[in-house]
């Protein structure tokens, strides 16, 4: 969901460094919440589907029903591996926490100490967190891509 603040260029605000940092804090908070929900829903669905498959087989349900439940479990397992919701939740939460802490420290500075050096330091930390996260994400994607291709016949 877009908010009115999404349309504002942070570089046109009174304190661009703070605005950029706050944009990242908000992004990580929303991304962590989405990943948490996706992870929890997928975990519950996988448990329900796996249990339902076992119950359907024990009740001698139609083969198509048992197979469909098993296939749904398999598909959900693949989605969990592909989208890595748990890892994203953990990673985004850690990044949100780190950025929130840096922003809070910056905000504690008296106005006369929020000089170019302080703003540069804030932006450097934000850039380091985002760059590090992007590197970890790319590494995980490459690892998953390589693993899926090495399993191919």
Secondary structure, 3 states (H helix, E strand, C coil): CCCHHHHCCHHHCCCHHHHHHHHHHHHHHHHHHHHHHHHHHHHHHHHHHHHHHHHHHHCCCCHHHHHHHHHHHHHHHHHHHHHCHHHHHHHHHHHHHHHHHHHHHHHHCCHHHCCHHHHHHHHHHHHHHHHHHHHHHHHHHHHHHHHHHHCCC
